Amino acid sequence: MTAISKEKAEHYNWGEECDGWHLVKSQALSVIQERVPPGGREIRHLHQHAEQFFYVLSGCATLEVNGETHQLTAQQGLHVPCNTPHQLSNLSQDDLHFIVTSTPPSHEDRVIINPPPDKP
């Protein structure tokens, strides 16, 4: 076994300018380090089987979960159960770096969801 780092991990791009590094990629577990530039966001979605844990390394994540908005800063995380609509955004002026852990892996388990209705 060898230690894994972002520099040695499999890299991929998502969205327009976001990066991901597969730190663990197995049939039962996915651990990915991601970078989202200012203004970047993912599409609102849910996973029918995967639960996820988002953990901020640096920057500030805005994580909307089932209509409730959470601001997460460095050393803070949030669990998102399966079948729960969510969307991660970087509304700050700095890059957002975070870890997302999914079990089982979530890449083939994504259902796009419409935004929540506006609150009165």
Biopython code that builds the backbone (N, CA, C, O; Angstrom):
import numpy as np
from Bio.PDB.StructureBuilder import StructureBuilder

atoms = [
    (1, "MET", "N", (0.834, -1.180, 0.000)),
    (1, "MET", "CA", (0.000, 0.000, 0.000)),
    (1, "MET", "C", (0.879, 1.244, 0.000)),
    (1, "MET", "O", (1.934, 1.269, 0.633)),
    (2, "THR", "N", (0.439, 2.270, -0.711)),
    (2, "THR", "CA", (1.158, 3.540, -0.708)),
    (2, "THR", "C", (0.240, 4.661, -0.260)),
    (2, "THR", "O", (-0.975, 4.612, -0.453)),
    (3, "ALA", "N", (0.840, 5.658, 0.335)),
    (3, "ALA", "CA", (0.068, 6.834, 0.747)),
    (3, "ALA", "C", (-0.445, 7.544, -0.505)),
    (3, "ALA", "O", (0.241, 7.596, -1.526)),
    (4, "ILE", "N", (-1.639, 8.080, -0.416)),
    (4, "ILE", "CA", (-2.248, 8.790, -1.551)),
    (4, "ILE", "C", (-2.233, 10.280, -1.274)),
    (4, "ILE", "O", (-2.390, 10.715, -0.133)),
    (5, "SER", "N", (-2.046, 11.045, -2.313)),
    (5, "SER", "CA", (-2.106, 12.504, -2.226)),
    (5, "SER", "C", (-2.794, 13.022, -3.473)),
    (5, "SER", "O", (-2.945, 12.299, -4.458)),
    (6, "LYS", "N", (-3.200, 14.249, -3.427)),
    (6, "LYS", "CA", (-3.832, 14.875, -4.583)),
    (6, "LYS", "C", (-2.911, 14.818, -5.796)),
    (6, "LYS", "O", (-3.371, 14.631, -6.922)),
    (7, "GLU", "N", (-1.611, 14.980, -5.564)),
    (7, "GLU", "CA", (-0.638, 14.984, -6.664)),
    (7, "GLU", "C", (-0.524, 13.622, -7.349)),
    (7, "GLU", "O", (-0.165, 13.553, -8.524)),
    (8, "LYS", "N", (-0.823, 12.546, -6.632)),
    (8, "LYS", "CA", (-0.715, 11.196, -7.192)),
    (8, "LYS", "C", (-2.063, 10.615, -7.611)),
    (8, "LYS", "O", (-2.105, 9.559, -8.242)),
    (9, "ALA", "N", (-3.155, 11.280, -7.273)),
    (9, "ALA", "CA", (-4.498, 10.751, -7.514)),
    (9, "ALA", "C", (-4.960, 11.005, -8.948)),
    (9, "ALA", "O", (-4.471, 11.907, -9.628)),
    (10, "GLU", "N", (-5.913, 10.185, -9.387)),
    (10, "GLU", "CA", (-6.547, 10.372, -10.695)),
    (10, "GLU", "C", (-7.326, 11.692, -10.686)),
    (10, "GLU", "O", (-8.152, 11.925, -9.803)),
    (11, "HIS", "N", (-7.060, 12.544, -11.665)),
    (11, "HIS", "CA", (-7.689, 13.872, -11.754)),
    (11, "HIS", "C", (-8.790, 13.865, -12.811)),
    (11, "HIS", "O", (-8.698, 13.155, -13.813)),
    (12, "TYR", "N", (-9.827, 14.661, -12.578)),
    (12, "TYR", "CA", (-10.855, 14.883, -13.601)),
    (12, "TYR", "C", (-11.399, 16.295, -13.442)),
    (12, "TYR", "O", (-11.254, 16.907, -12.384)),
    (13, "ASN", "N", (-12.022, 16.807, -14.491)),
    (13, "ASN", "CA", (-12.672, 18.113, -14.469)),
    (13, "ASN", "C", (-14.178, 17.916, -14.460)),
    (13, "ASN", "O", (-14.694, 16.962, -15.042)),
    (14, "TRP", "N", (-14.875, 18.824, -13.796)),
    (14, "TRP", "CA", (-16.335, 18.809, -13.846)),
    (14, "TRP", "C", (-16.824, 20.249, -13.897)),
    (14, "TRP", "O", (-16.097, 21.174, -13.535)),
    (15, "GLY", "N", (-18.058, 20.431, -14.349)),
    (15, "GLY", "CA", (-18.560, 21.793, -14.523)),
    (15, "GLY", "C", (-17.665, 22.521, -15.507)),
    (15, "GLY", "O", (-17.019, 21.894, -16.347)),
    (16, "GLU", "N", (-17.625, 23.828, -15.411)),
    (16, "GLU", "CA", (-16.812, 24.610, -16.344)),
    (16, "GLU", "C", (-15.363, 24.740, -15.913)),
    (16, "GLU", "O", (-14.471, 24.744, -16.761)),
    (17, "GLU", "N", (-15.101, 24.846, -14.598)),
    (17, "GLU", "CA", (-13.734, 25.086, -14.125)),
    (17, "GLU", "C", (-13.388, 24.353, -12.840)),
    (17, "GLU", "O", (-12.457, 24.749, -12.139)),
    (18, "CYS", "N", (-14.115, 23.300, -12.519)),
    (18, "CYS", "CA", (-13.904, 22.610, -11.248)),
    (18, "CYS", "C", (-13.008, 21.387, -11.447)),
    (18, "CYS", "O", (-12.962, 20.795, -12.526)),
    (19, "ASP", "N", (-12.295, 21.025, -10.370)),
    (19, "ASP", "CA", (-11.379, 19.887, -10.401)),
    (19, "ASP", "C", (-11.770, 18.869, -9.343)),
    (19, "ASP", "O", (-12.313, 19.216, -8.294)),
    (20, "GLY", "N", (-11.483, 17.603, -9.636)),
    (20, "GLY", "CA", (-11.662, 16.531, -8.674)),
    (20, "GLY", "C", (-10.489, 15.579, -8.735)),
    (20, "GLY", "O", (-9.919, 15.351, -9.802)),
    (21, "TRP", "N", (-10.123, 15.018, -7.581)),
    (21, "TRP", "CA", (-9.050, 14.035, -7.478)),
    (21, "TRP", "C", (-9.586, 12.836, -6.712)),
    (21, "TRP", "O", (-10.002, 12.975, -5.562)),
    (22, "HIS", "N", (-9.582, 11.655, -7.334)),
    (22, "HIS", "CA", (-10.041, 10.424, -6.678)),
    (22, "HIS", "C", (-8.976, 9.955, -5.698)),
    (22, "HIS", "O", (-7.947, 9.417, -6.109)),
    (23, "LEU", "N", (-9.214, 10.154, -4.407)),
    (23, "LEU", "CA", (-8.297, 9.681, -3.375)),
    (23, "LEU", "C", (-8.548, 8.207, -3.069)),
    (23, "LEU", "O", (-7.609, 7.442, -2.849)),
    (24, "VAL", "N", (-9.828, 7.814, -3.056)),
    (24, "VAL", "CA", (-10.229, 6.413, -2.919)),
    (24, "VAL", "C", (-11.332, 6.178, -3.935)),
    (24, "VAL", "O", (-12.296, 6.940, -4.012)),
    (25, "LYS", "N", (-11.180, 5.112, -4.713)),
    (25, "LYS", "CA", (-12.167, 4.788, -5.747)),
    (25, "LYS", "C", (-12.348, 3.272, -5.754)),
    (25, "LYS", "O", (-11.661, 2.557, -6.482)),
    (26, "SER", "N", (-13.284, 2.793, -4.929)),
    (26, "SER", "CA", (-13.549, 1.364, -4.861)),
    (26, "SER", "C", (-15.032, 1.122, -5.102)),
    (26, "SER", "O", (-15.792, 2.073, -5.286)),
    (27, "GLN", "N", (-15.448, -0.133, -5.104)),
    (27, "GLN", "CA", (-16.857, -0.448, -5.333)),
    (27, "GLN", "C", (-17.747, -0.011, -4.186)),
    (27, "GLN", "O", (-18.946, 0.193, -4.377)),
    (28, "ALA", "N", (-17.178, 0.135, -2.993)),
    (28, "ALA", "CA", (-17.982, 0.458, -1.814)),
    (28, "ALA", "C", (-17.796, 1.890, -1.312)),
    (28, "ALA", "O", (-18.633, 2.398, -0.567)),
    (29, "LEU", "N", (-16.703, 2.541, -1.716)),
    (29, "LEU", "CA", (-16.357, 3.835, -1.126)),
    (29, "LEU", "C", (-15.709, 4.754, -2.159)),
    (29, "LEU", "O", (-14.893, 4.316, -2.970)),
    (30, "SER", "N", (-16.078, 6.020, -2.119)),
    (30, "SER", "CA", (-15.452, 7.052, -2.943)),
    (30, "SER", "C", (-15.059, 8.208, -2.034)),
    (30, "SER", "O", (-15.878, 8.714, -1.267)),
    (31, "VAL", "N", (-13.791, 8.622, -2.128)),
    (31, "VAL", "CA", (-13.312, 9.806, -1.414)),
    (31, "VAL", "C", (-12.652, 10.687, -2.469)),
    (31, "VAL", "O", (-11.689, 10.287, -3.122)),
    (32, "ILE", "N", (-13.190, 11.891, -2.619)),
    (32, "ILE", "CA", (-12.716, 12.807, -3.660)),
    (32, "ILE", "C", (-12.377, 14.145, -3.038)),
    (32, "ILE", "O", (-13.148, 14.682, -2.242)),
    (33, "GLN", "N", (-11.220, 14.686, -3.403)),
    (33, "GLN", "CA", (-10.888, 16.066, -3.059)),
    (33, "GLN", "C", (-11.285, 16.913, -4.255)),
    (33, "GLN", "O", (-10.980, 16.566, -5.396)),
    (34, "GLU", "N", (-11.964, 18.022, -3.999)),
    (34, "GLU", "CA", (-12.442, 18.865, -5.091)),
    (34, "GLU", "C", (-12.054, 20.322, -4.868)),
    (34, "GLU", "O", (-11.847, 20.774, -3.742)),
    (35, "ARG", "N", (-11.965, 21.042, -5.993)),
    (35, "ARG", "CA", (-11.716, 22.482, -5.995)),
    (35, "ARG", "C", (-12.788, 23.139, -6.837)),
    (35, "ARG", "O", (-13.024, 22.755, -7.983)),
    (36, "VAL", "N", (-13.445, 24.152, -6.245)),
    (36, "VAL", "CA", (-14.476, 24.909, -6.943)),
    (36, "VAL", "C", (-14.065, 26.375, -6.902)),
    (36, "VAL", "O", (-13.892, 26.929, -5.816)),
    (37, "PRO", "N", (-13.902, 27.023, -8.069)),
    (37, "PRO", "CA", (-13.507, 28.428, -8.076)),
    (37, "PRO", "C", (-14.674, 29.328, -7.659)),
    (37, "PRO", "O", (-15.816, 28.870, -7.607)),
    (38, "PRO", "N", (-14.401, 30.598, -7.362)),
    (38, "PRO", "CA", (-15.478, 31.528, -7.019)),
    (38, "PRO", "C", (-16.565, 31.515, -8.101)),
    (38, "PRO", "O", (-16.276, 31.579, -9.296)),
    (39, "GLY", "N", (-17.816, 31.431, -7.651)),
    (39, "GLY", "CA", (-18.950, 31.417, -8.571)),
    (39, "GLY", "C", (-19.293, 30.037, -9.113)),
    (39, "GLY", "O", (-20.304, 29.887, -9.799)),
    (40, "GLY", "N", (-18.476, 29.021, -8.822)),
    (40, "GLY", "CA", (-18.739, 27.674, -9.323)),
    (40, "GLY", "C", (-19.815, 26.978, -8.511)),
    (40, "GLY", "O", (-20.033, 27.283, -7.338)),
    (41, "ARG", "N", (-20.481, 26.036, -9.162)),
    (41, "ARG", "CA", (-21.541, 25.284, -8.487)),
    (41, "ARG", "C", (-21.814, 23.998, -9.230)),
    (41, "ARG", "O", (-21.519, 23.863, -10.417)),
    (42, "GLU", "N", (-22.387, 23.055, -8.498)),
    (42, "GLU", "CA", (-22.853, 21.841, -9.154)),
    (42, "GLU", "C", (-24.348, 21.957, -9.418)),
    (42, "GLU", "O", (-25.001, 22.860, -8.896)),
    (43, "ILE", "N", (-24.883, 21.067, -10.209)),
    (43, "ILE", "CA", (-26.317, 21.031, -10.497)),
    (43, "ILE", "C", (-27.030, 20.397, -9.307)),
    (43, "ILE", "O", (-26.533, 19.434, -8.724)),
    (44, "ARG", "N", (-28.184, 20.933, -8.951)),
    (44, "ARG", "CA", (-28.962, 20.365, -7.837)),
    (44, "ARG", "C", (-29.381, 18.949, -8.214)),
    (44, "ARG", "O", (-29.886, 18.706, -9.310)),
    (45, "HIS", "N", (-29.163, 18.018, -7.285)),
    (45, "HIS", "CA", (-29.413, 16.616, -7.575)),
    (45, "HIS", "C", (-29.596, 15.835, -6.275)),
    (45, "HIS", "O", (-29.499, 16.386, -5.179)),
    (46, "LEU", "N", (-29.861, 14.554, -6.426)),
    (46, "LEU", "CA", (-29.857, 13.626, -5.293)),
    (46, "LEU", "C", (-29.239, 12.322, -5.755)),
    (46, "LEU", "O", (-29.046, 12.092, -6.949)),
    (47, "HIS", "N", (-28.934, 11.477, -4.789)),
    (47, "HIS", "CA", (-28.423, 10.139, -5.063)),
    (47, "HIS", "C", (-29.391, 9.149, -4.426)),
    (47, "HIS", "O", (-29.699, 9.247, -3.238)),
    (48, "GLN", "N", (-29.866, 8.198, -5.220)),
    (48, "GLN", "CA", (-30.863, 7.255, -4.717)),
    (48, "GLN", "C", (-30.270, 6.234, -3.754)),
    (48, "GLN", "O", (-30.985, 5.696, -2.909)),
    (49, "HIS", "N", (-28.974, 5.961, -3.871)),
    (49, "HIS", "CA", (-28.355, 4.939, -3.025)),
    (49, "HIS", "C", (-27.218, 5.480, -2.163)),
    (49, "HIS", "O", (-26.999, 4.996, -1.052)),
    (50, "ALA", "N", (-26.500, 6.469, -2.658)),
    (50, "ALA", "CA", (-25.306, 6.953, -1.960)),
    (50, "ALA", "C", (-25.650, 8.008, -0.921)),
    (50, "ALA", "O", (-26.467, 8.897, -1.160)),
    (51, "GLU", "N", (-25.010, 7.890, 0.237)),
    (51, "GLU", "CA", (-25.001, 8.976, 1.209)),
    (51, "GLU", "C", (-23.639, 9.632, 1.097)),
    (51, "GLU", "O", (-22.662, 8.988, 0.713)),
    (52, "GLN", "N", (-23.572, 10.929, 1.436)),
    (52, "GLN", "CA", (-22.332, 11.675, 1.266)),
    (52, "GLN", "C", (-22.011, 12.496, 2.502)),
    (52, "GLN", "O", (-22.887, 12.872, 3.280)),
    (53, "PHE", "N", (-20.711, 12.762, 2.652)),
    (53, "PHE", "CA", (-20.245, 13.671, 3.692)),
    (53, "PHE", "C", (-19.304, 14.675, 3.030)),
    (53, "PHE", "O", (-18.286, 14.300, 2.449)),
    (54, "PHE", "N", (-19.659, 15.950, 3.126)),
    (54, "PHE", "CA", (-18.861, 17.053, 2.582)),
    (54, "PHE", "C", (-18.066, 17.671, 3.722)),
    (54, "PHE", "O", (-18.632, 18.010, 4.761)),
    (55, "TYR", "N", (-16.740, 17.821, 3.533)),
    (55, "TYR", "CA", (-15.870, 18.370, 4.573)),
    (55, "TYR", "C", (-14.967, 19.434, 3.953)),
    (55, "TYR", "O", (-14.165, 19.135, 3.068)),
    (56, "VAL", "N", (-15.100, 20.668, 4.418)),
    (56, "VAL", "CA", (-14.368, 21.800, 3.841)),
    (56, "VAL", "C", (-12.935, 21.840, 4.391)),
    (56, "VAL", "O", (-12.711, 21.805, 5.601)),
    (57, "LEU", "N", (-11.984, 21.912, 3.468)),
    (57, "LEU", "CA", (-10.572, 22.071, 3.822)),
    (57, "LEU", "C", (-10.204, 23.540, 3.902)),
    (57, "LEU", "O", (-9.539, 23.970, 4.844)),
    (58, "SER", "N", (-10.643, 24.319, 2.902)),
    (58, "SER", "CA", (-10.413, 25.767, 2.902)),
    (58, "SER", "C", (-11.469, 26.435, 2.036)),
    (58, "SER", "O", (-12.029, 25.823, 1.127)),
    (59, "GLY", "N", (-11.729, 27.693, 2.334)),
    (59, "GLY", "CA", (-12.776, 28.425, 1.624)),
    (59, "GLY", "C", (-14.098, 28.295, 2.348)),
    (59, "GLY", "O", (-14.151, 27.905, 3.515)),
    (60, "CYS", "N", (-15.165, 28.628, 1.639)),
    (60, "CYS", "CA", (-16.508, 28.586, 2.220)),
    (60, "CYS", "C", (-17.453, 27.934, 1.223)),
    (60, "CYS", "O", (-17.586, 28.400, 0.091)),
    (61, "ALA", "N", (-18.107, 26.856, 1.638)),
    (61, "ALA", "CA", (-19.088, 26.165, 0.800)),
    (61, "ALA", "C", (-20.484, 26.599, 1.199)),
    (61, "ALA", "O", (-20.798, 26.704, 2.385)),
    (62, "THR", "N", (-21.316, 26.848, 0.208)),
    (62, "THR", "CA", (-22.741, 27.020, 0.431)),
    (62, "THR", "C", (-23.378, 25.720, -0.023)),
    (62, "THR", "O", (-23.319, 25.375, -1.203)),
    (63, "LEU", "N", (-23.982, 25.004, 0.900)),
    (63, "LEU", "CA", (-24.563, 23.703, 0.605)),
    (63, "LEU", "C", (-26.045, 23.753, 0.914)),
    (63, "LEU", "O", (-26.454, 23.803, 2.074)),
    (64, "GLU", "N", (-26.847, 23.739, -0.150)),
    (64, "GLU", "CA", (-28.301, 23.705, 0.004)),
    (64, "GLU", "C", (-28.699, 22.236, 0.088)),
    (64, "GLU", "O", (-28.392, 21.449, -0.807)),
    (65, "VAL", "N", (-29.383, 21.874, 1.168)),
    (65, "VAL", "CA", (-29.795, 20.499, 1.399)),
    (65, "VAL", "C", (-31.292, 20.486, 1.689)),
    (65, "VAL", "O", (-31.744, 20.961, 2.731)),
    (66, "ASN", "N", (-32.046, 19.935, 0.748)),
    (66, "ASN", "CA", (-33.491, 19.796, 0.916)),
    (66, "ASN", "C", (-34.170, 21.128, 1.259)),
    (66, "ASN", "O", (-35.079, 21.181, 2.087)),
    (67, "GLY", "N", (-33.710, 22.201, 0.605)),
    (67, "GLY", "CA", (-34.313, 23.525, 0.786)),
    (67, "GLY", "C", (-33.703, 24.355, 1.894)),
    (67, "GLY", "O", (-34.056, 25.526, 2.034)),
    (68, "GLU", "N", (-32.800, 23.798, 2.690)),
    (68, "GLU", "CA", (-32.149, 24.534, 3.779)),
    (68, "GLU", "C", (-30.697, 24.834, 3.393)),
    (68, "GLU", "O", (-29.969, 23.938, 2.966)),
    (69, "THR", "N", (-30.278, 26.096, 3.544)),
    (69, "THR", "CA", (-28.939, 26.514, 3.141)),
    (69, "THR", "C", (-27.992, 26.508, 4.333)),
    (69, "THR", "O", (-28.312, 27.017, 5.407)),
    (70, "HIS", "N", (-26.810, 25.913, 4.115)),
    (70, "HIS", "CA", (-25.771, 25.822, 5.141)),
    (70, "HIS", "C", (-24.496, 26.474, 4.607)),
    (70, "HIS", "O", (-24.125, 26.272, 3.451)),
    (71, "GLN", "N", (-23.837, 27.247, 5.448)),
    (71, "GLN", "CA", (-22.521, 27.812, 5.130)),
    (71, "GLN", "C", (-21.492, 27.004, 5.903)),
    (71, "GLN", "O", (-21.537, 26.941, 7.131)),
    (72, "LEU", "N", (-20.568, 26.389, 5.184)),
    (72, "LEU", "CA", (-19.533, 25.578, 5.812)),
    (72, "LEU", "C", (-18.178, 26.206, 5.542)),
    (72, "LEU", "O", (-17.845, 26.512, 4.397)),
    (73, "THR", "N", (-17.399, 26.397, 6.596)),
    (73, "THR", "CA", (-16.053, 26.929, 6.453)),
    (73, "THR", "C", (-15.051, 25.840, 6.831)),
    (73, "THR", "O", (-15.440, 24.724, 7.176)),
    (74, "ALA", "N", (-13.767, 26.166, 6.763)),
    (74, "ALA", "CA", (-12.709, 25.187, 7.012)),
    (74, "ALA", "C", (-12.945, 24.420, 8.308)),
    (74, "ALA", "O", (-13.301, 24.993, 9.337)),
    (75, "GLN", "N", (-12.740, 23.124, 8.230)),
    (75, "GLN", "CA", (-12.880, 22.209, 9.356)),
    (75, "GLN", "C", (-14.332, 21.954, 9.748)),
    (75, "GLN", "O", (-14.601, 21.505, 10.862)),
    (76, "GLN", "N", (-15.275, 22.236, 8.839)),
    (76, "GLN", "CA", (-16.685, 21.929, 9.073)),
    (76, "GLN", "C", (-17.180, 20.995, 7.974)),
    (76, "GLN", "O", (-16.715, 21.046, 6.836)),
    (77, "GLY", "N", (-18.134, 20.140, 8.341)),
    (77, "GLY", "CA", (-18.681, 19.203, 7.375)),
    (77, "GLY", "C", (-20.166, 19.006, 7.575)),
    (77, "GLY", "O", (-20.741, 19.445, 8.571)),
    (78, "LEU", "N", (-20.784, 18.331, 6.602)),
    (78, "LEU", "CA", (-22.225, 18.075, 6.663)),
    (78, "LEU", "C", (-22.523, 16.747, 5.976)),
    (78, "LEU", "O", (-22.018, 16.471, 4.888)),
    (79, "HIS", "N", (-23.340, 15.937, 6.618)),
    (79, "HIS", "CA", (-23.789, 14.652, 6.078)),
    (79, "HIS", "C", (-25.049, 14.869, 5.249)),
    (79, "HIS", "O", (-25.973, 15.554, 5.688)),
    (80, "VAL", "N", (-25.087, 14.285, 4.045)),
    (80, "VAL", "CA", (-26.266, 14.345, 3.185)),
    (80, "VAL", "C", (-26.741, 12.904, 2.966)),
    (80, "VAL", "O", (-26.085, 12.138, 2.261)),
    (81, "PRO", "N", (-27.884, 12.530, 3.571)),
    (81, "PRO", "CA", (-28.402, 11.168, 3.399)),
    (81, "PRO", "C", (-28.818, 10.903, 1.944)),
    (81, "PRO", "O", (-29.011, 11.836, 1.165)),
    (82, "CYS", "N", (-28.953, 9.628, 1.597)),
    (82, "CYS", "CA", (-29.435, 9.303, 0.250)),
    (82, "CYS", "C", (-30.864, 9.834, 0.082)),
    (82, "CYS", "O", (-31.584, 10.049, 1.057)),
    (83, "ASN", "N", (-31.248, 10.034, -1.166)),
    (83, "ASN", "CA", (-32.570, 10.554, -1.544)),
    (83, "ASN", "C", (-32.831, 11.966, -1.022)),
    (83, "ASN", "O", (-33.985, 12.353, -0.840)),
    (84, "THR", "N", (-31.766, 12.740, -0.779)),
    (84, "THR", "CA", (-31.909, 14.104, -0.279)),
    (84, "THR", "C", (-31.384, 15.083, -1.328)),
    (84, "THR", "O", (-30.192, 15.065, -1.636)),
    (85, "PRO", "N", (-32.254, 15.943, -1.884)),
    (85, "PRO", "CA", (-31.788, 16.920, -2.869)),
    (85, "PRO", "C", (-30.753, 17.859, -2.259)),
    (85, "PRO", "O", (-30.898, 18.300, -1.119)),
    (86, "HIS", "N", (-29.696, 18.163, -3.038)),
    (86, "HIS", "CA", (-28.653, 19.060, -2.545)),
    (86, "HIS", "C", (-27.907, 19.706, -3.708)),
    (86, "HIS", "O", (-27.924, 19.222, -4.840)),
    (87, "GLN", "N", (-27.251, 20.820, -3.382)),
    (87, "GLN", "CA", (-26.443, 21.550, -4.366)),
    (87, "GLN", "C", (-25.350, 22.311, -3.633)),
    (87, "GLN", "O", (-25.620, 23.065, -2.698)),
    (88, "LEU", "N", (-24.109, 22.102, -4.071)),
    (88, "LEU", "CA", (-22.964, 22.792, -3.490)),
    (88, "LEU", "C", (-22.580, 23.959, -4.389)),
    (88, "LEU", "O", (-22.537, 23.816, -5.611)),
    (89, "SER", "N", (-22.299, 25.118, -3.786)),
    (89, "SER", "CA", (-21.889, 26.315, -4.519)),
    (89, "SER", "C", (-20.748, 26.998, -3.783)),
    (89, "SER", "O", (-20.590, 26.853, -2.571)),
    (90, "ASN", "N", (-19.954, 27.747, -4.544)),
    (90, "ASN", "CA", (-18.930, 28.605, -3.950)),
    (90, "ASN", "C", (-19.323, 30.045, -4.249)),
    (90, "ASN", "O", (-19.091, 30.539, -5.353)),
    (91, "LEU", "N", (-19.913, 30.714, -3.275)),
    (91, "LEU", "CA", (-20.355, 32.100, -3.439)),
    (91, "LEU", "C", (-19.312, 33.091, -2.938)),
    (91, "LEU", "O", (-19.545, 34.300, -2.943)),
    (92, "SER", "N", (-18.156, 32.576, -2.502)),
    (92, "SER", "CA", (-17.111, 33.448, -1.960)),
    (92, "SER", "C", (-16.180, 33.929, -3.070)),
    (92, "SER", "O", (-16.369, 33.606, -4.242)),
    (93, "GLN", "N", (-15.176, 34.704, -2.678)),
    (93, "GLN", "CA", (-14.197, 35.239, -3.617)),
    (93, "GLN", "C", (-12.932, 34.383, -3.703)),
    (93, "GLN", "O", (-12.018, 34.707, -4.461)),
    (94, "ASP", "N", (-12.873, 33.293, -2.934)),
    (94, "ASP", "CA", (-11.697, 32.423, -2.906)),
    (94, "ASP", "C", (-12.068, 31.022, -3.379)),
    (94, "ASP", "O", (-13.231, 30.623, -3.321)),
    (95, "ASP", "N", (-11.064, 30.279, -3.848)),
    (95, "ASP", "CA", (-11.302, 28.884, -4.205)),
    (95, "ASP", "C", (-11.813, 28.119, -2.990)),
    (95, "ASP", "O", (-11.412, 28.385, -1.856)),
    (96, "LEU", "N", (-12.695, 27.175, -3.243)),
    (96, "LEU", "CA", (-13.206, 26.256, -2.226)),
    (96, "LEU", "C", (-12.525, 24.907, -2.438)),
    (96, "LEU", "O", (-12.533, 24.373, -3.547)),
    (97, "HIS", "N", (-11.936, 24.356, -1.376)),
    (97, "HIS", "CA", (-11.331, 23.030, -1.407)),
    (97, "HIS", "C", (-12.048, 22.187, -0.365)),
    (97, "HIS", "O", (-12.173, 22.597, 0.789)),
    (98, "PHE", "N", (-12.521, 21.005, -0.767)),
    (98, "PHE", "CA", (-13.255, 20.155, 0.156)),
    (98, "PHE", "C", (-13.065, 18.691, -0.218)),
    (98, "PHE", "O", (-12.585, 18.362, -1.303)),
    (99, "ILE", "N", (-13.452, 17.829, 0.704)),
    (99, "ILE", "CA", (-13.472, 16.381, 0.505)),
    (99, "ILE", "C", (-14.929, 15.943, 0.497)),
    (99, "ILE", "O", (-15.709, 16.362, 1.352)),
    (100, "VAL", "N", (-15.295, 15.109, -0.458)),
    (100, "VAL", "CA", (-16.623, 14.493, -0.435)),
    (100, "VAL", "C", (-16.428, 12.983, -0.399)),
    (100, "VAL", "O", (-15.762, 12.398, -1.253)),
    (101, "THR", "N", (-17.035, 12.367, 0.624)),
    (101, "THR", "CA", (-16.979, 10.927, 0.812)),
    (101, "THR", "C", (-18.356, 10.373, 0.493)),
    (101, "THR", "O", (-19.363, 10.866, 1.001)),
    (102, "SER", "N", (-18.399, 9.343, -0.352)),
    (102, "SER", "CA", (-19.675, 8.746, -0.758)),
    (102, "SER", "C", (-19.624, 7.238, -0.568)),
    (102, "SER", "O", (-18.645, 6.582, -0.925)),
    (103, "THR", "N", (-20.705, 6.700, 0.004)),
    (103, "THR", "CA", (-20.813, 5.261, 0.109)),
    (103, "THR", "C", (-22.258, 4.842, -0.168)),
    (103, "THR", "O", (-23.158, 5.318, 0.523)),
    (104, "PRO", "N", (-22.516, 3.985, -1.136)),
    (104, "PRO", "CA", (-21.554, 3.571, -2.146)),
    (104, "PRO", "C", (-21.185, 4.752, -3.037)),
    (104, "PRO", "O", (-21.777, 5.823, -2.898)),
    (105, "PRO", "N", (-20.217, 4.590, -3.955)),
    (105, "PRO", "CA", (-19.840, 5.694, -4.846)),
    (105, "PRO", "C", (-21.065, 6.257, -5.572)),
    (105, "PRO", "O", (-22.002, 5.529, -5.900)),
    (106, "SER", "N", (-21.035, 7.551, -5.809)),
    (106, "SER", "CA", (-22.229, 8.257, -6.288)),
    (106, "SER", "C", (-22.247, 8.593, -7.770)),
    (106, "SER", "O", (-23.261, 9.093, -8.257)),
    (107, "HIS", "N", (-21.179, 8.341, -8.504)),
    (107, "HIS", "CA", (-21.116, 8.821, -9.896)),
    (107, "HIS", "C", (-22.190, 8.244, -10.811)),
    (107, "HIS", "O", (-22.649, 8.941, -11.716)),
    (108, "GLU", "N", (-22.596, 7.026, -10.612)),
    (108, "GLU", "CA", (-23.632, 6.427, -11.465)),
    (108, "GLU", "C", (-25.011, 6.510, -10.813)),
    (108, "GLU", "O", (-25.949, 5.844, -11.253)),
    (109, "ASP", "N", (-25.132, 7.310, -9.785)),
    (109, "ASP", "CA", (-26.338, 7.344, -8.945)),
    (109, "ASP", "C", (-26.833, 8.777, -8.777)),
    (109, "ASP", "O", (-27.157, 9.194, -7.665)),
    (110, "ARG", "N", (-26.895, 9.528, -9.864)),
    (110, "ARG", "CA", (-27.224, 10.943, -9.772)),
    (110, "ARG", "C", (-28.535, 11.218, -10.511)),
    (110, "ARG", "O", (-28.690, 10.865, -11.680)),
    (111, "VAL", "N", (-29.475, 11.856, -9.805)),
    (111, "VAL", "CA", (-30.756, 12.242, -10.387)),
    (111, "VAL", "C", (-30.866, 13.755, -10.268)),
    (111, "VAL", "O", (-30.842, 14.294, -9.162)),
    (112, "ILE", "N", (-30.988, 14.451, -11.409)),
    (112, "ILE", "CA", (-31.104, 15.914, -11.416)),
    (112, "ILE", "C", (-32.466, 16.307, -10.851)),
    (112, "ILE", "O", (-33.488, 15.710, -11.190)),
    (113, "ILE", "N", (-32.465, 17.321, -9.984)),
    (113, "ILE", "CA", (-33.676, 17.792, -9.298)),
    (113, "ILE", "C", (-33.850, 19.279, -9.563)),
    (113, "ILE", "O", (-32.872, 20.025, -9.602)),
    (114, "ASN", "N", (-35.092, 19.710, -9.745)),
    (114, "ASN", "CA", (-35.379, 21.138, -9.924)),
    (114, "ASN", "C", (-35.081, 21.897, -8.648)),
    (114, "ASN", "O", (-35.117, 21.324, -7.560)),
    (115, "PRO", "N", (-34.781, 23.204, -8.773)),
    (115, "PRO", "CA", (-34.544, 24.019, -7.558)),
    (115, "PRO", "C", (-35.778, 24.022, -6.659)),
    (115, "PRO", "O", (-36.898, 23.830, -7.133)),
    (116, "PRO", "N", (-35.567, 24.240, -5.357)),
    (116, "PRO", "CA", (-36.716, 24.316, -4.453)),
    (116, "PRO", "C", (-37.529, 25.560, -4.761)),
    (116, "PRO", "O", (-36.983, 26.541, -5.265)),
    (117, "PRO", "N", (-38.828, 25.542, -4.467)),
    (117, "PRO", "CA", (-39.638, 26.742, -4.694)),
    (117, "PRO", "C", (-39.172, 27.895, -3.821)),
    (117, "PRO", "O", (-38.656, 27.679, -2.724)),
    (118, "ASP", "N", (-39.352, 29.119, -4.304)),
    (118, "ASP", "CA", (-39.007, 30.294, -3.509)),
    (118, "ASP", "C", (-39.831, 30.340, -2.237)),
    (118, "ASP", "O", (-41.018, 30.013, -2.240)),
    (119, "LYS", "N", (-39.196, 30.746, -1.155)),
    (119, "LYS", "CA", (-39.907, 30.875, 0.116)),
    (119, "LYS", "C", (-40.597, 32.229, 0.152)),
    (119, "LYS", "O", (-40.035, 33.216, -0.322)),
    (120, "PRO", "N", (-41.814, 32.296, 0.707)),
    (120, "PRO", "CA", (-42.539, 33.577, 0.776)),
    (120, "PRO", "C", (-41.883, 34.569, 1.690)),
    (120, "PRO", "O", (-42.378, 35.685, 1.846)),
]
sb = StructureBuilder()
sb.init_structure("model")
sb.init_model(0)
sb.init_chain("A")
sb.init_seg("    ")
for serial, (resi, resn, name, xyz) in enumerate(atoms, 1):
    if name == "N":
        sb.init_residue(resn, " ", resi, " ")
    sb.init_atom(name, np.array(xyz, "f"), 0.0, 1.0, " ", f" {name:<3s}", serial, name[0])
structure = sb.get_structure()
